[in-house]
Amino acid sequence: MNNSVKPSAPSEPLQLQSVRIEDAYWTPYLDLVRDTVIPYQLEALNDRIPDAEPSYAVSNFRIAAKLAEGSFGGMVFQDSDLYKWLEAVGYSLAVKPDAELEREADELIDLIASAQQPDGYLNTFYTVAEPGKRWSNLMECHELYCAGHMIEAAVAYYQGTGKTKLLDVARRMADYVGSVFGTGEGQIRGYDGHQEIELALVKLYQATGEQRYLDLSLHFINERGQQPSFFLEEWERRGRTTHWSPGVIQQNPPAMDYFQAHKPVREQEAATGHAVRVVYMYTAMADLALQTGDESLLEACRRLWRNIVQKQMYINGSIGSTHHGEAFTFDYDLPNDTNYSETCASIGLIFFARRMLQLEMKGEYGDVLERALYNTVTAGMARDGKHYFYVNPMEVWPEASAKNPGRHHVKPVRQKWYGCACCPPNITRLLASLGQYVFTANEDTLYTHLYIGSETAVEFGGKTKAVIKLDSALPWQGEAGLTVQEIEGSGTFTLAVRVPSWSKATAFTLNGKPVSPVIRESYAYLERTWQQGDCFAVALDMQPQRIYANPNARADAGKVALQRGPLVYCFEEADNGALLPALSLPPQSEIREVIGTEGILEDAVLLEADGFRLTAPEEPAALYGTKPAELTLQKLTAVPYTLWGNRKPGEMTVWIRE
């Protein structure tokens, strides 16, 4: 056994076909995605869900392809919903072939191809609604954003099925974009208002080996934020008007920090503006740092990562403090009752975290990836697979959501669909590709980032092939282990597992006997010549913990939250009664673990404690008075945040007074 492990080299995710997830907690989610969510979302995209907001996505393509009459419907970026669905289908087919699903997807791909213009351009809004105005409003109209999602769908579908029709469509569009944008004479030195094509072009480069796609991605990143501002010049050319208010001349120029275009990306110091755009851009920056070795991009990624997770991230791994522009605000501004925390933003944060893990193996990246996945992403979808949150609040008062205009964005129940439905298919594509987040590998090491039961086939530097099974009892129990099931070749490699920051006492065994792996940056490394049947196991501390916010986070001052393992907990009216802000949890109260017995909470670990409720000293209670409220004893029950809102609608809060 070798206890001196060399510094880690960059690693890559494993192909979905080589990772088979079998996990008591996650397999039901993946079955739900395959059997319910993907078919349901196809119905939604075809406008066949009663009482739900229409999508228009498929009908727009039919009109653009001249297969139907009509006008464009929905948001200017509506094409992207269909592309994200197709991307999810590509991942699903890679894991489990389904002839009928593939047939349905192929028909939609035929439709998309028929809507592509002779020069390669493809966007239904500008084909149907505003022909002749291509690239006239990059800041607001998402042309390159839609192209990016098409590229991601094409790569996923190609990798999942081997079919190239959508990939050919995407390459034609990417080549056309490359002819339009650049620093050459007559080219546009611009970039999209919503970053997405940048990370998609890296995927296209990886799938095709064509350097021009990587170069184009780097071009968009390098141009962003350069002066004079492209977006301001474009705004002037439009007569200072906006897509969202046609004909209205704006007095004030748009704020460039909202679009992350206020400075060149390497000079930006804090996450600012639209949260999804932020993390999509950072993902592309990390991708490019990985592919090109650009240290200045990597240093910018580190700096911006620290700003998000240390000063602007919610406890559940969500980001975006305000519904005004779905945006970051400023450091430590983390309101609980009006936060936005778009599901897409947490998904983008997961993308960013995995790329950073590929670049440098640090447990903090894996911790955030896990936090966002186990809490916000899964909370964004009901367990029926047919209802979704766009906003993921820390605190809900249903009456305020209904009657206070400042809280209309906070929904106490998940919705069937949205007119702007970016989040539902985003959840689908992430969960369908979950196998690419459990492990990464390089020539001599298999890294385990998420403790999700699975089996994977991996090759180490052409010298060893192995089949390794990961057993896991998370998130309810803290036992996990890697077993070498098959081995071929020298057998010498390293297994590395993340030591989560929430585990205060972690123990390791090799074949049942205590072992002391090398711990570096919260990963435990065990290098040896492995034999079939060897098992490297980890026991994680699942003791419930009180979590406190930095005092600068004013909304959480004097409050406490609960966490057990990777799961953040919350208090719901269904268990604790109404007026949750009147509850308090004394510091000395024991936190007890109990097993849920009913409905959605069956077999889940719940937390109980003895607490207090403030009650008015007079009846009828005066609004103000000289007597303090009285304290009465009350048992408090907390449930995993990811499961909230699946019972009778009511109040919810993550933070409780201590």
N, C-alpha and C positions, 0 to 999 in steps of 0.2 A: 504494500500500500504506500502511495506517495503522498506525503503531507505538504509538499511544496508545489503549489499550483501556479503555473505561469499566468501572467495577465491575459484576460480573455480577448480573443479576436472577435471582430464583428460576426454576428450570427444571422441566420435566415429562418423564416417560418417554414414549416414543413408543408408539403402539398396536402390538400384536403383528402385526397384519395389514400394517403398513408396514415391518416389519423382516424380511428374509429372510436367515437365517444360512447361509453356505456357508463352512465352515472345516475344514481338514484335521484339526484336533485335536478340535473340538467337534461337528461334524456327526455323527460316529459315536456320540457320547453321545446326541444328540437323536434319531437313528434308533433307538438302543437303547431310549430311553424310549417312543417311539411304537410300535415294533414288538414289543417284548418286555416292558418293565417294566409298562406300563399293562395289557396283557392278563394278565400274571402276577399283578399285584396284584388284579385283578378276581377271579381264581381264589382268591386268598388270602382276600379279603373274603367270598367265598362258601364258605369252608372246604373248598376242593377241592385243597389242596396236601398230598400224602402226607407224613407224618412231620413236618409243621410244626405249631406251636402254632395252635389255631383262633382265628379272628377274632371270630366271632359277629355281626359288624356288620350284615350283610344279614339274617340270621335274626332279630335283635332288631327290625328294622323290620317284618318280616313278622308277628311276634307283636304288635307295637304296633298294626299296621293290622288286626289280627284276621283275618289271612289264614292264620295257622298257630297251633297250640297250642304251649305250652312256657313255659320260664322265661327270664329275662334271662341272658345270658352275657357274660363278659369284664369289662373295666374299666368303671367308672362313666361314663367319657368315651368309650366305644367308638364312639359315633355319629361322632365327629370324623374317624375314619379314612376312612369312606366319603365324607365331605364333602371331605376333602383330595384324595381320588382324583378326585372329580367336578370339583374346581377344576383339577386337572392336565388332565383331559379337555377342559375349556373352553378352556384355553390351546392344547392340541394341535389342536383343531378350528379355532381361529382361524388357525393357521399352515398346516394341511393338512386340509381337510375329509375326513371318512371316514364314509360313510353307515352302515356297520355299527356302528362305535363310537358314533356319535350315537344309533342305535337302542337300543343297550344302555344308554347313559346315560339316555335318555328313559324307559326302563322303570324304572330305579332312581329317577328323579325322580318318576314316577307313584307308586311305592311310598312315597317320603318324604312326598309330598303326602297320601296316604291315611292316614298315621300322624299327621298334624297334628290337634290337638284343635280343637273348634268355636271356642274363644276365641283361637286362633292359637298356643297353646303347642305346642312340639314337643321332646320329649326321651324317648327310649325307656326309659331307666332309670326315670324317675319315672312313666312311663305303665304300664310292665310290672311293675317290681319294688316300687316304693313309691308307688303312687297316693295322692294326698291330701297328700303331703309336699313339694310344690314349694317351692323357695326356703327350705327349712329348714336347709340346710347349704351356704351359698354358699362358705364357706372351703375346703371339701374336694371338693365334688361336681361342679364344672365345668359347671353348667347354662349359664351365659353364655358360657363357653369354647366349648362345642359350638355354641351359637347363632352365635357369631362365625365359626366355620369354615363353618357353613351359609351365612352371608351372603357370605363370600368366595367360596365355590363358586358361589353364585347370580349374583354380579356377573361372575365369570369366564365362566360358561356363557352368560350373556346377551350379554356382549361378544364371545364367540367364535362364537355361533350366531344371535343375535338373538331367541332364544326366552325367554319371560318366565315360564314356569310356575314354575320354581324361584325366580325373583326375586320372584314374587307370594307364594310361601310364606315367603320370607325377610322380606319387608316386613310380612306379617301377624304374624310372630313379633317383629320389631323394634318394631312398633306396640304389641303386647301388652306387651313389655318396658318400653316407654316409659310405659305406663299403670301398671305395677307399681312402677317405680323413679323416685324423684325426691324433691323436698323438700316436696311438697304433703301435705295431710292424708290419712292412710291409706296413703301410699306408703312403700316401703322405702328408707331412706337407706344402702344397701349397695352392694356391688360384688363381683365374682367373685374367688375365690382364685387363679385362673389367668387372667391378663390375655390377652385375644384379641379380645373383642367391641369393645374400644375402637378398635383399628385397623380392624376390619371395618366399623364404623359410618361411619368416614370414607370408606371405599370405597363404601358404600351411598349416602352423601350425594353423592359425586362422580358416581355412576351415575344418580341420580334427581333431583338438585338440591333435595331436600327438606331444609330447614334443621334440622328436628327431629332428624334422625339425627346431624348434627354436634353439636348441642346435647346430645344424650344421651351421646355419646362424651365430651364435655368434662365433663359431670356426673360420670361414673364416675371420670375422672382427678382432678377437683377433690375428690371425696369421699374418695378413698383417703388413709389416714393421718390423717384428722381425729380429734380426740378428743372424747368418749370413743370407744374403739375399737369399731367395729361388730362385728368378728370376735370380740372378747372377750365382748361382750354376747350374741352369737349362741351362743357356746360355753357360756355360763352357761345360756341358755335350753334348750340340749340336755342339760342335766344334766352338763356337763363330759365328755361322751363324744365319741368320734370315729368317723367312718364306717369307718375301717380296723380298729378294735377294738370292735365293737358291745358295749354293756353294760359296758365297762370304764371306771370313773370315773378320770379323769386327775387327778393331784395338782398338776401344774404347768401353768400356762396356756401355750398355744402361743406361740412367739416371733414377734412381728409383723414383724421384719425379714426372716424367711423369705419372707413374702408381700409385701414392699415396702410394708407398711402401718404402719411404725413412726413415720413422719413424713409430712406432706404432701409430695407428689412434688417440689414446687419447692424444698424444704428438704433433700432427700436429697443426701448428699455422696459416697457410694461405692456401687458395685454390691454388693448383698448378697442372699443367699437363692437361691432356685431360678433357675438361669441362664436358662432359656427364658422364664420369666415376666418376668424383668428386661428382656430385650431386646425382647420383644413390647410391654411397656409403654413403653419408650423410643421404639420405633417410632411408637406412637400419639401420644406427646408431641411428637415431631418433626412428625408429620402435622398435629397441631393447631396447632403453632407456625406451620407453613407456611400453613394455611388461615385462621388468625385473626390472625396477626401478633403473637402473644403473646410478648414478649421475655423474660418471666420463665421461660416454658417452654423457650425456645431456650437461655437461659443454663444452665438445669438440664441440658439435653441435652448441651451442651458439657462441663460439669463431669463428668457421669457418663461420657461418652465417654472423656475423658482418663483417668479412673480405670481403666476397663476396659483400654484399649489400652496404657497406660503402666505398669500395675501388676498386671493380673490376666488377661492374655491369653497363651496359648501361642504358640509360634513359627509354628505351622501355622494360626493364626487360630481356634483352638478356645478355649472358655471353660467354666468349671465345674471346680473343682479336686478336689471330693470326691464320692464316690458316696452319701454320707449326705445325702439330700435333693436330689441332682443339682445341687449348689449351688456358689456362690462361697464362699470362706472368708475370707481377708484378704489384704492387699497382699503381693505377692511370694511367696505360698504356692503354688508351682507344681510339685508332685511329678510325677515322670515315670512311675512304675510303678504308681500307684494313681489317677491322674487320671480324671475322668469324661468331660469334653469331648463331651457329647452332640451328635450331628449336628444335631438341631433347634436347639441353641443357636447354632451357627455360622450356620445359616440365618437365625435371628432377628437375628444380628449383621449379616448382609448386608442384611436389611430396614432396619435402623437406619442403616447406612452410606449406603444409597441415599437415604433421606430427608434425611440430613444434607447429602449432595451437592446435593440439590434446593434446600436452604436456602442453602448457602454453598459455593462451588466451591473446595474445598481438597483437595489431593492425598492427604492422610492418610486421608480417608474412602475414596477410591478404592483406595488401597493395601491397606487392611484388607479391603474388599470382595473384591478380587482374591485376597488371601492366603487368606481363608476358602473361597472358591469353588474355587480351583485345588488346594487341599490337603485340607482336612477334608471338604467336601461330596462331592467325587468319591471320596475314600477311603472314604466311608460306604457305597458300593455297589460290589459286584464287577463286573468287566467282562462277566459273563454276565447282569447285570441281575436276578438272582434270589437274591442273597445280600447281607446288609446288616450293617453295624456300627451299633450303638446308641452304644457307647463308642468313642472314638478315642484310644487310648493313645499316649504318647510312648515307652514301653518295654514290651516283652512278653517274659515268660519262661513258656512254656506250662505247665510243671510247676507253677509257682506259681499260675497261673490255675486249675488243676485242684485243687490241694491246700491252698492258703492261703485261708481264708474271706474275708480282707480284700482278695483280688484276684479273687474269683469273677466280678465284673462285667467284668473285662478279658478279652475273648475273643481267642484267637489266630487264629480263623477267623470269617468272616462267617456269619450265621445265615440260614436260609430265611425266617423270619418271627419275630415276637415277640408274646407275649400283650399287651404294651403296645407297639403297633406305630406309635407316632407318627412315627418317623424315616423309614421307607421311603416312605410317600406324601408326606412333606414334601420329600424329595429330588426326587420326581417332579414336584411342582408347581413347585419352583424351577427345575429344568432345563427344564421345558416352557415356562416364562415367561422364559427367558434373554434373549430379545430386548429385554425391558424394562430390562435392566441394562447393556447395551452403550452406549447413548446416552441423554442427555436433551437437551432443547432449550428455548429461549425465543424471543422474537420476532426476535432477530438473531443467535443463536449456536447451533451444534450442538456439543455436548460429547461427546467420546469418552472413556469411562471404562475400558472393557475392550478390549483389542486382539483382538477376535474377528471373523474374516472374515465380512462381511455386506454387504447392500445395503439402503439405507433411502430412503424418500421423505419429505421434510420440507418444511414451509412456514414461511417467515419473515415474520411480521407482515402477511400478506396481500399482500406486495409481490413475493415471490420463491418459486417452487417449484423444488425441485431433487431429483434422484436422485443419491445419493452412495454410492460403493462403498468399503468398507473391506477392504483386503487385509492379511493378517497371517500371518507365519510363526511366531508364538509358539505354544507356549512353548519350542520347540526352537531357533529362531533369532530374532534381534532386529529383523527388518525389518517395517515396516508402513507403509501409505500410504492416504490418502483421495483418491479420484479423483471429480471432478464428471462424472457420466455424462450427465445431462440437466439443462437449466436453462431456466427460464421466468420472465420478469420482469426486475427491475433487476439481479439478480445480485450485489448488495452484501450480504454477510453475513460472519460470523466462523466459522472452524473452530478449535476448541480441543481439544487432546489432552493427556491426563495424562502427566506425566513421572514415571515410577515411581521411588520412592526407591532401589530396587535398581540402577538404571541410573546408574552413576557418571560416564559420559561419553555424552551424548545429542546427536546431530546431526540437523539438519533441512534438507530441500531442498524447493524449489518448482520443479516441472518439471525436476528433475535438477540444479538449481543451488543452492548453499548459501544459506540464508536464516536470518535471526535474528528469530524471533517474539518477542513480548512474553511473558515468563515471570512468572506471578503465582500464588503459592500452589501451585506445582508443576503448573500447567497452562500450556501454550504456546498463545498466541492469535495467529492470523493473520487479519487483516481485509483484505478487498480486494473489488474487483468481479471475481467469478469468471467464467471462461469454460468452456465444455464442453471436457473433456479435461484441465483443470488437475489436478495431483497434488501434494498436500502430504504429504511422506513423512518418516518418522522412523526413525532408526537407534539402537537401544537397546544398551547395553553388557551383554552376556550373560556376562561373565567370572565364573566361579564364585567365591563369596565365603565366607570363614569368618565365622560369626555368633557373637557372644558375648553372654551374658546379663548384665544388671545384677548386680553382686555380691550385692545383697540377695536375688536369686533363688537361694537356697542349694542347691537341687537341681542347679543347673547350674554351680556353682563349679568352676573348673578344667577345664571341658569346652568343647567347640566343636561347632557344628552347621554344616552346609553348605547353601548355597542357590545356585541358578543361575536367573536371571530370576525369574519368580513362583513357582518350584517349590522347596519345601523337600525335602531328601533325608534318607534314613535308611539304616541298615545292617541287612541281614538275614542270618540264619544260613545261608541257601542259598548266599550268596556268600562269607561270611567265616568260616564255622564257628561252633560253639557257644561259649558263654561270652563274649558280646560285651562285657561290662564289662571284660574283660581286654585289650581292644584300646586303642591310643592312636594319635593322629595328631600327629606332630611339627610345630611351627610352620613349620619350613623346608621341609616336603614340598610338592612341586609338585602341584597338583590338575589332573589330566588329564581331558579329555573323551573318552569312547569311545561308540560307537553300539551299543546292544543288538542282539542277533542272534536271540534265541529267544523264542518264546511271547509273553507279555504285554509283555515288554520290547523286542520287536522294533522297531527304528527310534527308540526312546527314547534320549535323551542320558543316559548314566550317568557317574559320576565315579569316578576311580581315584586312589589315592595310595599311597605307600610308608609303612607304619606299623610298629607293633610289637605283639607279644602278650606278656603276662606268662605265664610258665610256672613251675610249682612246681619248686623246686630239688632236691627229694627224691622218690623213688619207692619205695613209695607215699607220696603227699603227706600230710604231717601237717596237721591243722587249723590249728595254730599252731606257730611255730618262730622261731629267731633269724636264719635266713638269708633275705635278701630274694628275692623272685621274680626270675627271670631274664628278660631281654628278648630276644625273637627277632624277626627281620625278618618282615614279612608284608605282602603287597599287600592293600589295603583297597578295597572296592567299595561305592559308595553308589548307591541307586536312588531315583527320585522317591517321596516318601512316599505320594502318591496311588495308587501302584501296588503298595504293599506288601500282603502277604498273599494274593497271587493265585497263589502257587506252593506248594511243599510247606510245611506249617506248621512254624514254628520261631521262634526268638528275633528280636526287632527292637528297635532303639534309634535315636532321633534324635540324641541328644547323646552324644558320645564324648570320652573323656579326651584332653587335649592334653599 
